[in-house]
Amino acid sequence: MSTEHRQPEIVIRSMEIDDIAPAYHLGEKLFTLRAFPNLYRIWDEYEIIDFYHDSSESCFSAFAEGNLVGFLLGTVIEKTKKRKYGYLVWTGVEPEYSRLGIASRLFEAFKDLCISKDVVMIIVDTQADNYQAIDFFTGKGFGDAQDHVYLTLDLRKEAAKGDAHGRAT
Ligand SMILES: CC(C)(COP(=O)(O)OP(=O)(O)OC[C@H]1O[C@@H](n2cnc3c(N)ncnc32)[C@H](O)[C@@H]1OP(=O)(O)O)[C@@H](O)C(=O)NCCC(=O)NCCS
């Protein structure tokens, strides 16, 4: 059923082990090759397992109507005792539940954790054409955008070039 005319109760809590599979599948649904080629390439089950293993206190899940409908994977990087950074690496919300404030509540949970740990700055990154995410983050006060370029080296093309030059593969 569409959420257009209803406001389901949303529960945000720390990520638990049973959330890993549904969060992984939600990420697969969101980070598609067509929409976000680079996010698609680096999203896999190990990504979420590693976050859960290394930084579980900065990973959060959102539930509505008994189902996981959003997640946030972040980490706190301690450069020195006095300089800690929060890094929000992945967040996503089930499209059927978008614009209900779920990502905002996940972000608030992560931000509160960062404040409690004396983090000085939170960093996020995303593809330059991910306008929904950029609107979301700028709405949360993020700014000072800096260019960050993804480059790819397609090894299949490299191998084909090698073949064309008669090199054994
Ligand atoms: C970006 C995303 C996490 C937002 O989730 P959400 O729960 O719908 O966000 P919220 O409801 O908390 O939105 C808060 C504000 O962000 C902005 N925003 C959210 N989605 C937006 C969209 N599609 N277009 C423009 N602005 C958007 C709006 O300002 C919104 O406030 P409003 O609804 O009062 O206008 C979600 O669209 C998503 O999962 N996108 C795909 C995955 C992704 O890009 N993740 C980020 C990079 S890892």
The ligand as a Tripos MOL2 file, in Angstrom:
@<TRIPOS>MOLECULE
LIG
   48    50     1     0     0
SMALL
NO_CHARGES

@<TRIPOS>ATOM
      1 C1         18.4560   10.3630   -0.1740 C.3       1 LIG1
      2 C2         17.5370    9.4930    0.7040 C.3       1 LIG1
      3 C3         18.3890    8.7390    1.7230 C.3       1 LIG1
      4 C4         16.5150   10.4020    1.4170 C.3       1 LIG1
      5 O1         15.7060    9.5790    2.2560 O.3       1 LIG1
      6 P1         14.2830   10.1130    2.8200 P.3       1 LIG1
      7 O2         13.9150    9.2860    3.9940 O.co2     1 LIG1
      8 O3         13.3050   10.1760    1.7100 O.co2     1 LIG1
      9 O4         14.6590   11.5850    3.2780 O.3       1 LIG1
     10 P2         13.8210   12.5420    4.2530 P.3       1 LIG1
     11 O5         12.3580   12.2120    4.1540 O.co2     1 LIG1
     12 O6         14.4250   12.5280    5.5990 O.co2     1 LIG1
     13 O7         14.0640   13.9370    3.5130 O.3       1 LIG1
     14 C5         14.5640   15.0850    4.1750 C.3       1 LIG1
     15 C6         14.8140   16.1660    3.1500 C.3       1 LIG1
     16 O8         15.8240   15.7680    2.2000 O.3       1 LIG1
     17 C7         15.5100   16.3060    0.9060 C.3       1 LIG1
     18 N1         15.1720   15.2110   -0.0240 N.ar      1 LIG1
     19 C8         14.9610   13.9250    0.2790 C.ar      1 LIG1
     20 N2         14.7050   13.2040   -0.8410 N.ar      1 LIG1
     21 C9         14.7440   14.0870   -1.8660 C.ar      1 LIG1
     22 C10        14.5320   13.9540   -3.2900 C.ar      1 LIG1
     23 N3         14.2300   12.7800   -3.8660 N.pl3     1 LIG1
     24 N4         14.6380   15.0700   -4.0370 N.ar      1 LIG1
     25 C11        14.9320   16.2610   -3.4920 C.ar      1 LIG1
     26 N5         15.1310   16.4500   -2.1370 N.ar      1 LIG1
     27 C12        15.0450   15.3680   -1.3470 C.ar      1 LIG1
     28 C13        14.2760   17.1870    1.1190 C.3       1 LIG1
     29 O9         14.7380   18.4720    1.4710 O.3       1 LIG1
     30 C14        13.6090   16.5110    2.3070 C.3       1 LIG1
     31 O10        12.7620   17.3610    3.0350 O.3       1 LIG1
     32 P3         11.2040   17.4990    2.5800 P.3       1 LIG1
     33 O11        10.6720   16.1210    2.3190 O.co2     1 LIG1
     34 O12        10.5800   18.1830    3.7610 O.co2     1 LIG1
     35 O13        11.2340   18.3250    1.3250 O.co2     1 LIG1
     36 C15        16.7370    8.4740   -0.1780 C.3       1 LIG1
     37 O14        16.1250    9.1640   -1.2430 O.3       1 LIG1
     38 C16        17.5500    7.3350   -0.7540 C.2       1 LIG1
     39 O15        17.6160    6.2550   -0.1700 O.2       1 LIG1
     40 N6         18.1870    7.5490   -1.9300 N.am      1 LIG1
     41 C17        18.9400    6.4870   -2.6340 C.3       1 LIG1
     42 C18        20.2100    6.1240   -1.9030 C.3       1 LIG1
     43 C19        21.1550    7.3000   -1.7770 C.2       1 LIG1
     44 O16        21.3130    8.0990   -2.6810 O.2       1 LIG1
     45 N7         21.8130    7.4040   -0.5930 N.am      1 LIG1
     46 C20        22.7490    8.4860   -0.3060 C.3       1 LIG1
     47 C21        24.1470    8.1860   -0.7330 C.3       1 LIG1
     48 S1         24.8510    6.8010    0.0970 S.3       1 LIG1
@<TRIPOS>BOND
     1     1     2 1
     2     2     3 1
     3     2     4 1
     4     2    36 1
     5     4     5 1
     6     5     6 1
     7     6     7 2
     8     6     8 1
     9     6     9 1
    10     9    10 1
    11    10    11 2
    12    10    12 1
    13    10    13 1
    14    13    14 1
    15    14    15 1
    16    15    16 1
    17    15    30 1
    18    16    17 1
    19    17    18 1
    20    17    28 1
    21    18    19 ar
    22    18    27 ar
    23    19    20 ar
    24    20    21 ar
    25    21    22 ar
    26    21    27 ar
    27    22    23 1
    28    22    24 ar
    29    24    25 ar
    30    25    26 ar
    31    26    27 ar
    32    28    29 1
    33    28    30 1
    34    30    31 1
    35    31    32 1
    36    32    33 2
    37    32    34 1
    38    32    35 1
    39    36    37 1
    40    36    38 1
    41    38    39 2
    42    38    40 1
    43    40    41 1
    44    41    42 1
    45    42    43 1
    46    43    44 2
    47    43    45 1
    48    45    46 1
    49    46    47 1
    50    47    48 1
@<TRIPOS>SUBSTRUCTURE
     1 LIG1         1 GROUP 0 **** ****
